Amino acid sequence: MYLPNIITVGRIFSVPVMVWLIVTDNLSYAFGLFVIAGFSDALDGFLARRFHWQTELGAYLDPVADKTMLTSVYASLTFHGYMPIWLGILVVSRDLLIVGAVVLAWLLNRGMEIRPLLVGKVNTGLQILLAAAILADNGFALDLSAWIRPAIWLTGGLTALSAFLYLVGWLRHMASYDIDGRHKPGPGAGALQ
């Protein structure tokens, strides 16, 4: 197993610790671990590309680690009142929708490649910044509310938009198969974009 995969597995194992730190109101430590986890995400990607250590396992593990971390942090922050309930539900539901759609396509032998959309990448970046800001704001008694309030609404809007666009792509992909499961040729078939 290459070093990037070991780093990714470490990030997955950091998630329960991060959740525990949030639920026990140790938000300054949760912020530190969140930053380290974010750095490890950049590091494993850099190492995999730089030293040609990309693996199929890594291609699956990295997004699992990212989704697990973000959904767990958002659920924990929401449950403890640091984030609006509607935003926590929206973020977690979007990720469940995407994972569920991919699993359903796979179960129906209509496997698909997922290509991140630009709006999805921007949304993920904003979700990370917002979670870090909320952890830092509450962990270090900062006053970031002037930035956090608009970021909450922007994150919610982008999360809803990206969920809608991924759903449209999935429906388009599923429609590219006939009732017998045969792939119908056509534009845009075969990938969730």
Backbone bond lengths (Angstrom), bond angles and torsions (degrees), N, CA, C in turn:
res aa  C-N    CA-C-N  psi(-1)  N-CA   C-N-CA  omega(-1)  CA-C   N-CA-C  phi
1 M - - - 1.460 - - 1.528 107.80 -
2 Y 1.318 115.72 129.96 1.458 120.90 -178.66 1.529 111.41 -76.80
3 L 1.340 115.35 157.91 1.462 122.60 -178.58 1.533 113.16 -54.20
4 P 1.346 120.91 -42.78 1.474 119.16 179.08 1.531 112.98 -57.64
5 N 1.332 117.51 -37.82 1.468 119.74 178.95 1.522 111.25 -68.43
6 I 1.336 117.14 -36.43 1.460 120.98 177.69 1.528 109.85 -64.60
7 I 1.346 116.45 -41.42 1.473 120.59 177.84 1.527 110.35 -63.14
8 T 1.329 116.72 -41.83 1.467 121.13 179.56 1.527 110.96 -63.86
9 V 1.317 117.25 -43.18 1.468 120.98 177.64 1.535 109.48 -62.16
10 G 1.324 116.87 -40.14 1.469 120.45 175.81 1.513 111.69 -59.36
11 R 1.339 116.93 -38.96 1.468 120.82 177.81 1.529 110.76 -65.09
12 I 1.307 116.77 -38.83 1.467 120.26 177.41 1.533 110.03 -62.93
13 F 1.335 116.54 -43.04 1.464 120.20 179.76 1.526 112.69 -70.47
14 S 1.328 117.00 -18.49 1.473 119.07 178.16 1.538 112.03 -77.04
15 V 1.331 117.00 -17.88 1.469 120.77 -175.53 1.532 112.51 -61.51
16 P 1.342 120.08 -49.04 1.472 117.99 178.89 1.526 112.48 -61.69
17 V 1.320 116.74 -34.13 1.467 120.00 178.00 1.524 109.69 -65.49
18 M 1.333 115.91 -43.43 1.464 120.65 178.95 1.527 110.78 -60.96
19 V 1.326 116.53 -44.98 1.466 120.78 179.00 1.530 109.57 -61.70
20 W 1.329 117.37 -45.05 1.459 121.04 179.25 1.527 110.91 -59.98
21 L 1.336 116.98 -41.13 1.463 120.16 178.92 1.534 111.22 -63.90
22 I 1.333 116.33 -37.66 1.468 119.55 179.55 1.526 110.36 -69.09
23 V 1.338 116.85 -47.28 1.468 118.86 -175.42 1.526 112.49 -71.03
24 T 1.330 117.56 -18.48 1.469 120.37 176.63 1.528 111.27 -99.63
25 D 1.329 116.94 14.56 1.470 123.95 177.19 1.532 114.46 59.73
26 N 1.306 116.48 32.73 1.466 121.65 172.62 1.525 108.36 -100.74
27 L 1.336 115.22 61.58 1.462 120.03 -170.67 1.519 113.34 -70.62
28 S 1.315 118.65 -27.69 1.471 119.00 177.39 1.526 109.76 -66.12
29 Y 1.337 117.55 -40.10 1.459 120.62 176.78 1.529 111.16 -70.00
30 A 1.330 115.81 -38.31 1.471 119.93 176.84 1.523 109.95 -61.46
31 F 1.340 116.81 -40.43 1.459 120.79 177.18 1.526 110.26 -60.75
32 G 1.332 117.00 -46.40 1.465 120.61 179.67 1.514 112.24 -59.85
33 L 1.329 116.58 -44.89 1.461 120.20 179.33 1.525 111.13 -67.12
34 F 1.335 117.09 -36.33 1.464 121.80 177.52 1.531 110.38 -62.32
35 V 1.318 116.84 -42.60 1.477 121.30 178.19 1.525 110.35 -65.57
36 I 1.339 116.62 -43.85 1.472 119.78 178.45 1.527 110.37 -61.69
37 A 1.340 116.82 -42.03 1.466 120.75 178.90 1.527 110.56 -63.06
38 G 1.337 116.75 -40.26 1.464 120.23 177.13 1.515 111.48 -64.10
39 F 1.327 116.40 -41.64 1.466 120.23 177.24 1.526 110.58 -63.51
40 S 1.341 116.82 -40.85 1.472 120.05 -179.85 1.525 111.03 -64.18
41 D 1.332 117.03 -32.33 1.470 121.02 177.17 1.527 110.24 -63.60
42 A 1.332 115.88 -44.86 1.469 119.61 177.82 1.527 110.65 -66.71
43 L 1.335 116.87 -39.74 1.460 121.46 -177.32 1.516 111.71 -65.93
44 D 1.341 118.01 -45.81 1.467 117.90 -178.12 1.525 111.49 -65.35
45 G 1.326 117.08 -36.02 1.465 119.81 176.57 1.523 111.90 -65.70
46 F 1.327 116.24 -42.72 1.467 120.65 178.53 1.530 110.49 -62.03
47 L 1.333 117.58 -48.30 1.464 121.24 -178.45 1.530 111.46 -62.24
48 A 1.338 115.91 -41.77 1.467 119.69 -179.47 1.524 110.84 -61.78
49 R 1.331 116.75 -42.27 1.475 119.50 -179.83 1.523 111.61 -74.68
50 R 1.313 117.27 -44.37 1.466 122.23 -174.66 1.518 112.42 -63.83
51 F 1.333 116.67 -42.10 1.463 120.72 -175.37 1.530 112.77 -106.61
52 H 1.323 116.17 11.46 1.472 122.10 178.56 1.532 110.96 56.65
53 W 1.341 115.32 45.01 1.453 121.53 179.26 1.523 111.48 -101.53
54 Q 1.342 117.39 24.30 1.456 119.56 178.30 1.529 108.58 -69.12
55 T 1.327 115.47 136.67 1.460 120.90 177.31 1.521 108.97 -134.34
56 E 1.313 115.12 161.15 1.466 119.15 176.50 1.527 109.79 -63.95
57 L 1.332 116.19 -39.36 1.457 120.31 177.38 1.529 110.77 -58.90
58 G 1.317 116.95 -45.32 1.464 121.54 179.27 1.517 112.40 -62.70
59 A 1.329 115.67 -36.32 1.465 119.90 179.69 1.526 111.19 -63.97
60 Y 1.332 117.54 -29.30 1.461 121.46 177.15 1.526 111.73 -88.21
61 L 1.346 116.18 -40.84 1.462 120.20 -175.82 1.521 113.22 -65.74
62 D 1.328 117.80 -40.80 1.466 120.66 -174.12 1.527 112.40 -59.91
63 P 1.343 119.45 -51.26 1.470 117.64 177.98 1.525 113.21 -66.52
64 V 1.350 117.61 -30.77 1.465 119.88 176.25 1.523 109.70 -63.42
65 A 1.335 116.41 -43.72 1.469 120.67 179.04 1.522 110.56 -61.98
66 D 1.335 116.67 -44.47 1.464 120.80 -178.66 1.526 111.48 -64.13
67 K 1.325 116.28 -47.78 1.471 120.40 -178.69 1.523 110.76 -65.19
68 T 1.329 116.51 -41.76 1.461 120.36 179.92 1.524 110.58 -61.54
69 M 1.321 115.89 -44.77 1.456 119.58 -178.47 1.531 111.31 -65.05
70 L 1.328 117.05 -50.87 1.463 119.50 -176.60 1.524 112.67 -64.83
71 T 1.328 117.20 -45.62 1.471 118.29 -178.75 1.525 111.13 -65.78
72 S 1.339 117.30 -37.77 1.470 120.20 179.29 1.520 111.48 -67.32
73 V 1.325 116.74 -42.41 1.466 120.39 179.56 1.527 110.10 -66.05
74 Y 1.331 117.24 -44.23 1.467 120.02 179.92 1.525 111.02 -65.23
75 A 1.329 117.29 -41.60 1.466 119.57 178.95 1.530 110.22 -63.52
76 S 1.325 117.43 -42.13 1.469 121.19 -179.19 1.523 111.60 -66.85
77 L 1.335 116.37 -44.96 1.467 120.09 179.35 1.531 110.79 -63.89
78 T 1.320 116.78 -37.25 1.465 121.04 178.96 1.523 110.57 -68.61
79 F 1.325 115.97 -46.72 1.464 120.83 -177.69 1.530 111.43 -59.26
80 H 1.310 116.89 -34.05 1.466 120.68 -177.88 1.523 113.38 -96.45
81 G 1.333 117.06 11.84 1.454 121.08 170.88 1.518 116.01 80.14
82 Y 1.320 118.19 12.48 1.460 120.66 178.56 1.529 112.13 -85.43
83 M 1.320 115.73 -11.36 1.465 121.49 -176.65 1.525 108.17 -140.92
84 P 1.335 117.88 147.22 1.476 119.25 178.46 1.534 111.72 -59.73
85 I 1.315 115.61 140.58 1.467 121.02 -178.76 1.528 110.98 -58.27
86 W 1.335 117.02 -42.30 1.463 119.58 -177.08 1.527 111.29 -60.96
87 L 1.330 117.67 -36.19 1.466 119.99 -178.77 1.529 110.48 -72.17
88 G 1.323 117.11 -42.45 1.462 119.68 177.52 1.517 111.70 -59.97
89 I 1.321 116.29 -44.05 1.468 120.66 178.92 1.530 110.26 -63.53
90 L 1.321 116.72 -42.39 1.466 120.98 -178.79 1.523 111.56 -63.72
91 V 1.324 117.35 -45.91 1.474 121.00 -178.48 1.528 110.57 -64.72
92 V 1.323 116.98 -47.93 1.462 120.41 -179.20 1.534 110.53 -65.49
93 S 1.324 117.48 -42.07 1.469 121.34 -179.40 1.520 111.56 -63.73
94 R 1.328 117.15 -39.85 1.468 120.40 178.77 1.518 110.37 -59.95
95 D 1.330 116.36 -47.39 1.461 119.18 -178.76 1.522 111.52 -66.22
96 L 1.331 117.50 -38.89 1.467 120.45 176.40 1.526 110.98 -64.59
97 L 1.335 116.73 -38.13 1.464 121.36 177.60 1.524 110.70 -60.57
98 I 1.321 116.74 -46.64 1.465 120.43 -178.03 1.526 110.50 -65.42
99 V 1.325 116.66 -48.22 1.465 120.40 -179.50 1.530 110.15 -63.21
100 G 1.325 116.84 -44.62 1.461 120.72 179.04 1.520 112.84 -61.41
101 A 1.320 116.89 -40.00 1.469 120.99 179.39 1.524 111.16 -64.51
102 V 1.319 116.68 -42.44 1.471 120.76 179.52 1.528 110.32 -66.27
103 V 1.329 117.21 -43.18 1.466 120.70 179.90 1.528 110.25 -64.49
104 L 1.334 117.34 -43.47 1.464 120.48 178.95 1.526 110.97 -61.93
105 A 1.330 117.50 -43.60 1.467 120.33 178.00 1.530 110.16 -60.40
106 W 1.329 116.60 -41.85 1.459 121.10 179.62 1.532 110.81 -64.80
107 L 1.346 116.95 -44.40 1.463 120.71 179.77 1.522 112.24 -62.33
108 L 1.320 116.32 -31.26 1.466 121.04 179.71 1.530 112.00 -91.05
109 N 1.334 116.64 13.80 1.474 122.74 -178.83 1.517 112.24 56.60
110 R 1.313 115.18 39.44 1.458 121.31 176.74 1.534 108.10 -124.89
111 G 1.345 114.12 47.46 1.458 121.10 -177.19 1.516 112.44 -48.70
112 M 1.312 114.37 150.50 1.446 118.89 -175.34 1.516 110.72 -144.97
113 E 1.298 114.49 152.42 1.454 121.29 174.32 1.525 107.77 -93.34
114 I 1.316 116.23 137.77 1.458 119.56 178.16 1.516 108.44 -102.63
115 R 1.306 115.25 120.56 1.461 121.00 175.44 1.519 107.73 -111.27
116 P 1.335 116.26 119.03 1.468 118.29 -178.10 1.529 111.51 -60.58
117 L 1.313 115.69 135.93 1.461 122.26 174.51 1.524 109.22 -81.44
118 L 1.311 117.15 155.21 1.459 120.85 176.76 1.523 110.13 -58.95
119 V 1.336 117.27 -43.30 1.469 120.14 179.78 1.531 110.42 -63.23
120 G 1.325 117.50 -33.60 1.457 121.36 177.49 1.519 111.79 -67.93
121 K 1.336 116.38 -40.87 1.466 120.36 178.39 1.525 110.98 -65.60
122 V 1.337 116.16 -44.52 1.470 120.26 178.49 1.524 109.56 -63.50
123 N 1.326 116.34 -42.12 1.459 121.54 179.49 1.531 110.97 -60.81
124 T 1.317 117.43 -46.29 1.467 120.88 179.28 1.524 110.73 -61.77
125 G 1.320 116.57 -43.11 1.469 119.86 177.45 1.517 111.92 -60.40
126 L 1.329 116.45 -42.27 1.464 120.51 179.33 1.532 111.20 -69.00
127 Q 1.332 117.14 -37.83 1.464 120.24 176.36 1.527 110.62 -60.52
128 I 1.326 117.23 -41.70 1.467 121.53 179.22 1.524 110.21 -64.96
129 L 1.330 116.90 -47.20 1.469 120.21 179.63 1.526 111.90 -61.61
130 L 1.330 116.57 -41.44 1.462 120.27 -179.73 1.530 110.98 -65.30
131 A 1.331 117.10 -45.55 1.473 119.69 178.93 1.526 110.15 -61.60
132 A 1.331 117.03 -43.30 1.470 120.48 179.14 1.527 110.55 -63.18
133 A 1.330 117.58 -40.90 1.464 121.40 -179.90 1.527 111.11 -64.99
134 I 1.325 117.04 -41.57 1.470 120.64 179.85 1.530 110.31 -67.04
135 L 1.337 116.70 -41.96 1.464 119.84 177.57 1.524 110.80 -63.14
136 A 1.333 116.84 -45.38 1.467 120.99 -179.59 1.525 110.96 -66.58
137 D 1.337 116.73 -43.09 1.461 121.47 -178.82 1.531 111.15 -58.89
138 N 1.326 116.25 -45.84 1.460 120.52 -177.31 1.530 112.85 -85.06
139 G 1.330 117.15 -26.59 1.452 120.17 -179.41 1.513 113.90 -79.93
140 F 1.336 116.09 -29.25 1.461 120.10 -176.60 1.525 112.57 -119.29
141 A 1.344 116.67 13.01 1.473 122.46 179.16 1.519 112.14 53.34
142 L 1.319 115.99 44.67 1.470 121.72 175.16 1.522 108.14 -85.67
143 D 1.291 117.10 165.64 1.462 119.84 175.42 1.521 108.64 -115.40
144 L 1.325 114.95 83.34 1.466 120.85 -178.33 1.523 111.68 -104.08
145 S 1.326 117.51 14.00 1.469 120.63 -173.99 1.527 112.58 -60.59
146 A 1.329 118.08 -31.20 1.470 120.18 179.45 1.529 110.83 -64.73
147 W 1.317 117.28 -28.04 1.467 121.07 177.59 1.525 110.42 -91.86
148 I 1.333 116.70 -37.68 1.463 120.58 -173.37 1.529 112.12 -67.37
149 R 1.341 117.81 -43.32 1.473 119.81 -177.80 1.531 112.82 -56.31
150 P 1.350 119.15 -53.83 1.469 117.27 178.51 1.531 113.03 -66.13
151 A 1.340 117.11 -31.29 1.469 120.12 179.02 1.528 110.83 -65.56
152 I 1.322 116.64 -33.58 1.474 120.44 177.36 1.523 109.94 -62.00
153 W 1.335 117.00 -47.14 1.467 120.21 -178.77 1.524 111.89 -68.39
154 L 1.333 116.90 -39.21 1.469 120.53 178.33 1.525 110.43 -65.53
155 T 1.325 116.51 -43.58 1.464 120.66 178.36 1.526 110.53 -62.30
156 G 1.316 117.25 -42.82 1.462 120.68 177.87 1.517 112.14 -60.64
157 G 1.338 116.23 -45.48 1.461 120.14 179.60 1.521 112.50 -63.02
158 L 1.338 116.67 -45.03 1.466 120.00 179.64 1.525 111.78 -68.30
159 T 1.325 116.71 -34.71 1.468 120.18 177.95 1.527 110.02 -64.33
160 A 1.324 116.93 -45.58 1.465 120.67 178.74 1.524 111.31 -63.81
161 L 1.340 116.93 -43.56 1.468 120.96 179.38 1.520 111.21 -62.33
162 S 1.333 117.08 -46.22 1.464 118.66 -178.38 1.528 111.05 -66.91
163 A 1.339 117.99 -37.04 1.468 120.28 176.50 1.529 109.98 -60.48
164 F 1.327 116.76 -44.51 1.460 121.30 179.32 1.531 111.14 -61.63
165 L 1.338 116.92 -45.23 1.471 120.40 -177.94 1.526 111.83 -67.38
166 Y 1.338 117.43 -38.99 1.461 119.65 176.08 1.536 110.67 -65.41
167 L 1.327 117.17 -38.79 1.460 120.77 178.80 1.530 110.74 -64.27
168 V 1.324 117.20 -42.58 1.464 121.05 177.16 1.527 110.55 -60.71
169 G 1.344 116.61 -43.86 1.466 120.40 178.16 1.516 112.04 -62.45
170 W 1.344 116.14 -40.50 1.460 119.95 179.01 1.526 110.87 -65.94
171 L 1.327 117.13 -43.66 1.468 120.17 178.33 1.524 111.23 -62.23
172 R 1.315 116.51 -39.45 1.469 121.03 177.45 1.530 109.80 -62.79
173 H 1.329 116.08 -43.79 1.468 120.38 178.93 1.528 110.56 -62.37
174 M 1.327 117.49 -47.45 1.459 120.54 -178.23 1.526 111.33 -64.47
175 A 1.329 116.78 -32.70 1.464 120.76 178.82 1.532 112.05 -72.37
176 S 1.341 116.44 -12.43 1.465 119.10 -179.99 1.528 111.79 -81.16
177 Y 1.329 117.30 5.94 1.467 122.57 176.37 1.514 108.89 -116.75
178 D 1.344 116.04 144.39 1.459 118.23 176.52 1.526 109.50 -84.87
179 I 1.310 116.77 -178.93 1.464 122.58 -174.64 1.525 111.99 -62.81
180 D 1.341 117.05 -25.79 1.466 121.37 179.77 1.525 112.64 -89.69
181 G 1.326 116.59 4.12 1.458 120.31 177.65 1.510 114.77 84.90
182 R 1.336 116.41 12.63 1.467 119.63 177.79 1.518 108.98 -87.94
183 H 1.315 114.69 138.80 1.464 120.44 -178.90 1.519 110.17 -73.91
184 K 1.326 115.60 126.66 1.462 120.62 176.83 1.524 107.42 -93.13
185 P 1.318 118.74 127.69 1.466 119.81 178.58 1.517 111.02 -65.46
186 G 1.301 115.11 145.74 1.464 119.59 179.01 1.503 110.66 168.89
187 P 1.328 116.23 166.62 1.462 119.67 -178.99 1.526 111.74 -68.66
188 G 1.321 115.72 140.60 1.461 121.26 173.88 1.518 114.40 77.56
189 A 1.340 117.67 5.20 1.450 119.44 -178.47 1.518 109.62 -81.41
190 G 1.332 115.68 143.02 1.442 120.33 170.98 1.523 116.80 100.54
191 A 1.317 119.19 -5.79 1.463 119.81 -179.28 1.523 110.69 -143.05
192 L 1.292 114.84 142.90 1.468 121.44 173.12 1.506 106.57 -92.70
193 Q 1.327 116.42 108.67 1.472 120.32 -175.71 1.498 110.63 -112.44
